[in-house]
Amino acid sequence: AVELRARLAQAEADLTGGGDEEDASGAGAKASWECSDELRARLRKVLGEVFTKMDLNTDGKLSTEEMSKTSDLLTELHVEFGLRAEVQFTDSMTFDQFETRLGRELELTRKEQALGGGPVARAVAERLPGGSPEKPLLHLFEMSGEALRGFCRTSVA
């Protein structure tokens, strides 16, 4: 557990620059972590613009056909927000569903990157609550040794 904590602390410091500032301004894009107002506004603006461009028939929903025809815009989202290449948006969805899905993927991708990648990292990222874009593993660092062991036994195993 000590080795894991040291490795996680180093990954967190690498991603955050070692800063201690913590923004507790609320959840971004309906994800379970806390986002700064600036990031939330940027995300909403970009997603709104992309969604509007992709909604070719202006019905307020993206169909799989519309997503296929505008796949270059989805690729731009992947690049803009650093999403994994495997993240696909293939189901028909409203803007709220689109925003929620992207917000969740941003959260998981950021946590996965902080954990060092791989299938175990993805499993941990999917089950790890809280955190923020600046400190995606905050909840993990706040756990006691016993709580961390319990988390690994019940959530990750």
Secondary structure as GFF3:
##gff-version 3
##sequence-region A 1 157
A	DSSP	alpha_helix	2	16	.	.	.	ID=ss1
A	DSSP	alpha_helix	37	54	.	.	.	ID=ss2
A	DSSP	beta_strand	61	62	.	.	.	ID=ss3
A	DSSP	alpha_helix	64	69	.	.	.	ID=ss4
A	DSSP	alpha_helix	71	81	.	.	.	ID=ss5
A	DSSP	beta_strand	93	94	.	.	.	ID=ss6
A	DSSP	alpha_helix	95	115	.	.	.	ID=ss7
A	DSSP	alpha_helix	118	127	.	.	.	ID=ss8
A	DSSP	alpha_helix	138	142	.	.	.	ID=ss9
A	DSSP	alpha_helix	145	151	.	.	.	ID=ss10
A	DSSP	pi_helix	152	156	.	.	.	ID=ss11
###
